[in-house]
Amino acid sequence: MTGETVRPSLRELLAAAVEAIGGIERPGQVAMAEAVQRSMNEGRHLLVQAGTGTGKSLAYLVPALLHDDTVVVATATIALQSQVVDRDLPALADAVEPLLGRRPTYAILKGRSNYLCRNRVFGGMPDDAEDALFDPSPTTDLGRDVVRLREWAEETPTGDRDELEPGVTDRAWRQVSVSARECLGAAKCPFGAECFAELARARAGAVDIVVTNHALLAIDALEGFPVLPEHDVVVVDEAHELVDRVTGVATDELIPAMVDRAAARARRIVDDSSDLADAGDALLGALAVTPEGRVVDLPEQLAAALALVRDAARDVLSEIGRAKQADDGARKVAQAAVGAVFDTAERLAAHSPYDVTWTVADARRGPSLRVAPLAVNGLLREALFGERSVVLTSATIELGGSFEPIARQVGLTGEDAPEWEGLDVGSPFDYPTQGILYVARRLPPPGRDGASPAAMDELAALIEAAGGRTLGLFSSMRAAQVAAEEMRSLLDVPVLCQGEDRTGALVRAFADDPATCLFGTLSLWQGVDVPGEACQLVVIDRIPFPRPDDPLMSARSQAVADAGGNGFMSVAATHAALMLAQGAGRLIRSSADRGVVAVLDSRLATARYASFLRSSLPPFWFTTDRDVALGALRRLAAAAPSGDDAAAETAS
């Protein structure tokens, strides 16, 4: 028909987007985009590994714009969420608007507690008893933060905590926000029509792409009430973290102090909550004589204390519901606190074989009980994969040369498992020529007493050959601190250590000075993106197996073994392979990067599982020859511009 708009093709939109950001067409990006579009159109699940530099964000965002319904994109980290919303989607919208004949729409959606609550700010909700504010001109840091938050509430268009600069502590933010349990609901709240959380959800219900996080995706799928708009497609980026994030959402904790706070809040509504307070004391006494670690069988005293807490919380909840003169805000806060205690105590008292329970001793918070699902694959299979088509993508989703380990964790294997496709689109980087994987085979296997003197000597030799330029990834903060102290005494290069400043500031300092080394633990394994000569050596102190005394990991391993499988390979080795791949991935961040990944754990060359772990890494050139690694680092250091030259290049 005359005047009818011809819908652009996927390749046309992708080409326009790539050109707009000054990029070049990458075969892997095109292959991924086409596979994502097939998955969305055919309702099939897709697992796609897209190596660093592929441009996977555009490869799923472009087909999402051609889908006829809202697409939810879930990321694990705030950094990627911000990149997608603040950089990728605006550039994409500018590029494709002329082709589509309309501007694509998108929105970000977070959990309710991430938005400021007008009702709480303007007096409709009680302050926490332990955090209550003191005088109208507070002189404490907390008081100043809350005064600033109340002023910000008058001017912010979104109420989004991440848009507040500078930020505030969690304690201050609690004074102006509510949890989903504490919320009165838009219909009952006097500020319901102006609610930031409700406005954000309304915006999300009318856009092409909704960007959220794994936790909110899990809540939407598992909790039985919708928090995301209607959708039939989900793209899970950073999918290697999905199982841990879902496990976190499904994990509960009970602390005696939590029972005391619930009793205190209930006292504002009911005449007497002493039974609940007494039950909290009983729980504290029971935990004091319960050994730390996994609780396989509930000790009699602990079981009795949990029953007391459960029953007392149930009774108090009934009384709160019957209280006729109670203020709605105070009632809701009390119900939320007591309800959380009841739900967790009931779950712990049931001691389901599908849950893992353990105790934790904390010097500041006191003893606590935690409970987590033994596995989340069944939950994910039913609640996520059973309801919509899902695309899982990451730079590290294929482990040991197979998608099966990740597929098993998320519920895509076994009888009646839904159909799925696995695709590795590779990377534009030439790993065998850009990087070396060196394993220090001659070193003794690492022990429980920390790094050996030989390992410290090896580390010093590697850093000296590299002229600094080293990212050190350690299995624990203590190991990082010890190594930093040792290197400072042996070498004349700056050594920064995580915890000495904000992580972002440390990473910037590391990137700005090629002679600098940065040592740290978990967040650095996954959160550092420093292309160029500042990072030419990545050192990993040991294979990152989970701790043997980790209650959840050990329980999961035992469950696999009891079912006739290999618990070590399914749980510990899979975890280690994923972490190693993430850590090694810090080295090559651009096509110009060169360097060495050095692993100071000889087991990566000698153990039976070594080939599985190495095949999970980018395909670096592999060697156990120390002289080869040191020689390569010296040549790279000699070829790098001097500090003065680098500064001149930056200035120009």
N, C-alpha and C positions, 0 to 999 in steps of 0.2 A: 504494500500500500504506500501511496505517496506520502512522504513526510515521516514515515515510520523510522525510528532510531534503530540502527543496526548495533546489536550488542557486541562490544569488542571481545576478542579472544583472550585467553589466558596469556599467550605469548606476547600479544600486543601490550597488554597492561604491564606485564613483567618488564618488557623492554623499556617502556616509558618510565617505569619506576627506577630501574637501574641507571638509565641515562640521567635522570633528574638528580641522583646522588653522586654522579660522576664516576660510576662504576663501570665494569665491563661484564658482558654476559659470561656466566660460568656454567659449564655443562651440568655440574652437580646441582646447582640451584634450579636449573630448568627441569631436570629429572625429578627433583623433589617436589616442585610446584605441580607438575603434571600428576605425580602420584597422590599428592594431597587432594587435588581436584577429583581424581577418580574415587578416592576414599569417601569424600563428601557426597559425591553424586550417587555412589553405589551402596552407601551405608556400611562399608567395611572398615574394620580397624586397621591402622597402619602404624608400624614401628619404623622410624627412619632415623638412621645415624647420619648426621651432617657435620663433618669435621670443621674445626675452626677455619674461618675465612670463606665458608660456603655461602654465607648470606641467608641463613635459614629463616630469619624473621620475615623477610620479603617472600620467601618461598611458601610460607603458609598464610601470610596476610593477603597476598594478591588473590589466591583462590577463594579466600574467605569473603572477599568483596563480591565475587561472582556467585556466591551461594545465595539461595532465595530466602534464607531465614537467618536469624541472629546466630553468630558464631562466638563462642566463649573461648578466650585464650587465657590459660592459667600458667603463670610463671612461679618459680620458687623464691626468687630473690627480688628485693626492692630495686636493685640496680637494673635488672633486666626489665622489670615492670616499667620503670621510669624511662628506659631506653625506648621501649616499644611505644609508650604513650607520648613522650615528649620529643622523640626524634624520628622514629621510623614511620609512625602513622601520619604525622603532619606532612612529612616529605612525600609519602605515598599519596595522600589525599590531593596535594598540589599537582602531582604528576598525572594522576588518572582522571581528575575532574573533567578535563576537556574531552576525554575519550568516553567517559560514562555519561556525560551530559548532566551530571549532578555531583555534588561534593559528598564523598563517603563520610559516614558518621561513626563515631566511636566514643567510648566512655570507660572510665576506670571505676571499679567497684571494690570496696574493702569491707571488712567486718564492721559492725555497728560501733564498736568501742574505738575505732579509728576516727570517728567523727565527733565533734563537739556537740554536746546535748544542751539545747537552749533551756530546757526545763530545769536541768541541774544548775546551770549557770545563774539563772534568774530566780532561784529560790524555791523551785518546786520539788526538789529532792533533798533529803537530808545529807549532810556531810558524813563521811566515814568518821566514826568516833575517834579512831587513832590518828586521823589526818585532819581533823577539824581545824578551821582557820580561826585565828586568834584575835587579831585586832585589825581595824580598817587600814592601818598604815604599817603593814608587817615589815620587819627588818631582817627576817631570815630569807635565805635563798628560796625556800619553798613558798613563803608568803609573796615574795616579789614575782615569782613565776606565776602564781595564781592571779595576782592583780593584772599582770600582763595578758594572761589568757582571757580574763574577763573583758579587758579592753579590746583584745583581738576579736572576741565574739561579736562586737558591735560593727566590725568592718569586713570580716571574712565572707566571701561569697560561697565558700564550699564547706567550711568547718573541718577540712581535712588536716589531720595532724601533720602530715608530711609537708604541708605548705607553710608551716609555722617556722620562721627563721629569726633567731636561733631556736632550736628545739628546747624542750623541757623534760624533766625527769618523769618516769612513770608515775611516781607518787603525786606529782603536781597534776599530771594529766587525768588521773582518776577523779580529781575534784570537779572536772568539767565534762566527764564522759560517763556513759552507762554501758553495761554489758547487755546482750540480747535478753538475758533473764530479767534484768532490772528495768528494761524499757516498759513504759506504760502502754505502748501501742499508739499509733497515730490517732485512732478514734477517741481515745480517752485523754490524751495529752493536750494540755492547753496550747502547746506550741506545735501540735501535730502537722498543721498545714505548712509550717516553716522548718520542719525537721530536716537537718542536713542529710542524715542517713536515708530518709525516705525520698528526698529530692534526688539523691545520687541513684537510688534504685529506679526511680521513675525515668531518669535520663537513660539509664542502662537498658530499659525496656523498649526503647524506641530507636536503637542504633544498629549499625551493621555488625560492629565488633565490640564485645565487652571484654576488657582486660581485668583479670583478677589474680588471686594467688592460689596456690595449691590448698591452703588451709580452708579458704572459703569454698572452694570447689568440693572439698571433702565434706564440709558441713552441709552443703546443699545436697550432696548425694547420700550422706549417711544419717542425717539427723531427722529426716522425715518431714521437714518443712522447707519450702522453697525460699532461698535467699537470692538466687540468680533469676534473671528473666527466662521465659520460655526459650528453649534452644534444642536443636537436634544434633549439633556438632560441637565437640570440644577439642581444642588443640592444647596439649600439655607440653609446654617447653620446659627445659631442664628436667626432663622426665626421669632422669636417674635419681632424683630426690623425692619422687612422688610417694614411694612406700614409706619413707621416714616421715614425711609431712603428714600423711594420712594416719600413721601410727601415733604421731604426736597429738592429733585431734582426738583420737580414740583412747588416749591415755588419761586416767584420772589420778588425783592425789588427795590424800586425807592427812591433815596435820592437826594435832590437838589445838593449836592456836586458831585454826580455821573454825573449829567447833565453838571455841570461846567467843570468837567474833560473831558467829551466827546467833549464839545465845544473847549477846549484848544487843544486837539489832532487834531480836525478837522482843526483848524487854520493853522496847518503845511501843509495842503494839499489844502485848499480852501481859497479864498480871504477874505471871511466874514462868520463867524458863530455866529454873534451877536444875531440873532433871537433865536438861541438855548440857548445861555446864558441868554437872557431876559426871555425865557420860564422857565428856571430854577429858576430865581428870582420870577416869578409868582407862581411857585409851592411852593417855600419856604413861600411866603406870605399866600397862601391858607392853607398850613399845620399848620401855626401858629395859625389859628383861627378854626381848626378842632379838636374837642375833641379826646383825646387818647382813643383807643379801637376800637371795630368793627365798620365798616362803612356799615350800612345796605342800606341806600340811599345816593348816592353821593351828597354832598352839591353843590350848583350851582357854587360857586367860585372854588371848587376843580375840578369839572368836566371840567370847562373852562380851568383851568391850565393844566390838563392832555391832553386836546385836543391841546393846544398850544405846549406842549412838543412833543406830537406825530407828529404833522404836521411839526414842525421845524426840528425834527430829520429825518423825511422822506425826506424833501427838502435837508438837508445836505448830506444824504446818496447818493442822486442822483448826487449832485455836486462832491462828492468824486469819484464816478464812472466815471464822465466825465473828471476828471483832468488828462491831458495827460502826464505831466512831473513829476508826483509824483513817489517817490521811493516806490518800492513794499512793503518793510517792514513797512514804515510809513503809507502807504495807508491801509495796513491790520490792523494795530493797531488802526487807526482812525475808520475804518469800524466796527471793533469789538466793540469799545466803543460806538459809535453812534448807531449801530445796537441793542446793548443790551438795550439802552435807548428807542429806538423806540418800540421794541418788548414788553417791560414791560409797557410802557405808553399806547400802543394800548390795551393790555390785561386789564389794570386797567380802561381805559376809556370805554371799552365794558361792564364792570360790570356784567359779566355773573352770572346767578343764580347758576351755578355749581362751582363758585369760592367764596371764603371768603376773604374779604378785611378788613384790619385794619391798624391803625396808631400806631407808636411806637415813644416814646420820649426818646432820648438818649442824655445825657449831653455832650458826646464827639463827636458823629457823627451828632447830630442834629436830627430833626424829619424825619421820613421816612414812606413810605407806603409799606405794604406787601400784597401779594395775594397768596393764596394757594388753591388747589382743595378741594371742600367740601368733596369729597370721592375719593379714588384711587382704589376702588374695580373694577369698570368698566374698568379702564385703565389696571389693572393687568389681569383681565379676558381675555381681548382681546389681549393685547400685549405680555403677558408672558405665560399664561396658554393656550392660543389658538394656540400657535405656536410650542410648544415642551412639553415633559413630564417633570414635575417638582416634586422634592422631597423637602419638607419643613421639617426641623428638628430643635429641640431645647430641652433643658431640661425643658422648660416651654412653652408648646404650647397647652396644654389641660387645659382649664380654667373652673372652676366650674364643673369638671368631664366630660367635653364635648369638642370636637374639633370645635363645631359650632361657638363660638365667633370668633376664628381666621379665620375659613373658610369664615365667612361672611365678615370680613374685607378685605380679599384678593380676593373676587369675586367668591368663589366656592359654593355659595348658590343662590337660586332663580331659576326662569325659565331659561331653556337652559343652566344652569351651567354645566360645564364639570364634568365627573365622577371622584370621588376621594375616597381614603380609609384612615381611621384614625387608627393608631396603637400606643399603649402605651406599650413599652417593659420594663417598670419599671426601677429599679435601683438595683445594687448589694448591696446597703446599707440597713440595717435594721432600718429604721427611727423610728419605735415605741419604740425600745429599745435603740437607740443611741441618741435620742433627745426628748426634751420636748418643746411643744408650750405653753407658759404661757401668758395669757391675763389678764392684771390688771383690772379686772371687777369693783373693788371698787373705781377706780379713776373717777373723773368727766370727761365727754367728753371734748376733747381739744377744746379750743376756739381760737378766732382770735388774742388774746393778747399774744400768746406764751404759753409755758408750765406752768402749775400751780405749786405752791410750793409742793403740794402733789406728783406730777409727778417727781419733782426733788428729793424729799426724796426717792421715789421708785427707781429711777435710782441709787442713791447713795447706797442704801441698796443692790441692785443687784450686783453692781460693787464690793462693799466691800466683799460680800459673795463669789464672783468669784476670789477675789484676783487680780483684774485687768482683763486681758484676754478678754477685751470687744471691740467689733466692734459696734459703735453707728451709726445707719443710720437715718438721720434726713430729714424732709420734706423741709428744706431750709438751706442755709448756715448760716443765722442769728441764726436759732434754734441750729445748731451745735456749733456755737461760744459761745452762751449764756450757753449752757449745759457744754461746756468745761471749761469755766470760773468758773461756779458754782462747778463743780466736783473738780477742782484744789483747791478751797477754803475749800472743805469739806473732801477730801480724801488725803491720803498719797500715791498715785500711779501716775506714769507719764500719762499725758493725752495729746495726740497729736491731732491736728485739721487740717483738710484739708485747704490748702491755706497758711499754715505756711512754707511749703517746697514743692518741687515737689511731686506729689502723689506717684510715684514709690518709692521715698526715704522714705516717711512716711510709706508705706506698708512694706518695708523692715525692718524699725526700729520696727514696730509693731510685725512683725513675729519673730524678733531676741530676744525680751524681753517679756516673758510671763506676767510680771507685768504691761505692758503698755496697755493703751486704745487708740483707734483711733476713732475719730468722723469725720463725713463728710456727704456729700450729694450725688447727683445722680451717679457720676462715681463709688463711693464705693458700691452702691447697686448692681452693675453688674460686677465690675472689680476686686474684691479681691478674691484671691485663697490662703488661708493660712490654710493648714491642721495642725493638731496637737494641743498641749495644749495652744498655743498662742491665739487661738480664741475659747473660750468655752462659750461665751455669746454674742449673737447678740441682740441688743436692737433696736427696731423700735419705733420712738416717736409717730407716728400717721399713720392712713391709708392713703396711698399716692394717694388720689384723685387728679385729675387735679384742678388747681385753678379755682374758679367760674368765674373769669374774663378772662380766657383763650379764646380768640376769636374763634380759630379754634375748640377747643373741645366743647365749648358751642354751636357753630353753628351746629356741627355734631349731638350733642344731640338733638337740636331742630328739625333738619331734620328728625331724627328717630321718634320723637314724632309726628310730622306733618303727618308722613306716617302711624300712628297708632301703633307704637311700643313703647317700654319702653326706652326712651332716656338715662335715668340715668344708667340702667343696661347695655345697649348696649355700652355705651361710657365710662362714669365715672367709673362704677364698674369693667368693663373689664380692663380698664387701671390700676386701683388699684390692681386688682387680679394679673395682670402680674408683676407689680412692687413688690408686696408682695412676690410672688413666687421667684423672682430673689433675693430679699433681704434675705429671710429666707434660700435660698440655699447657702448662704455664710457659714453657720454653719458646715455642714457635708460635708467634702471634701475627706475623706478617710474612710475605714472600721473601723479604730481605733478611729475615732473622737467621742467625746461625748459632750453634751452641752445643752444649753437652748436658745430658741428664745423667747424673752420677748417683748410683744407689749403693749405699755403704752396707748393704745386707747381702752377704754372699749366698744366701738361700735363693735369691732370684736367679742364680746361675746353677745351683747344685741340687735343689729340692725337686721332688717328683712333680710338684704342682707348678714349678717355675715356668714351664712352657705355656701353661694356661694363663698365668699372670702376664707374661711378656706379650702374648698374642692379643691381650686386651689393650696394649699401649699403641700409640702411633708407631708406624713402621720405621723407626729410626734404624740407622746402621748400628749393629750390635757388636760390642767388644768387651772382653775382660782384661785387656792389655792396658795396664796403667800408663805406660809410656805413650801409647797412642792417644789416650784421653788428655794427658798433660800437654803433649805436643800440639794437639788441636787447639787447646785453650790458649797456649802461648802465641800461636799464630794469629788467632782471633784478636788477642789483646794487642799484639804488635800492629795489626792492620787497622785497629780502631783509631779514630781521631783523638788527639790529646785533649785534655780538658779545655785548653785555650781555643783549639780548633773547633771543638764542639760548641763552645759558647759563641764563637764567631758565626758558625753556621746557624745557630738558633736566632742570633740577632739579625742576621740577614734575611 
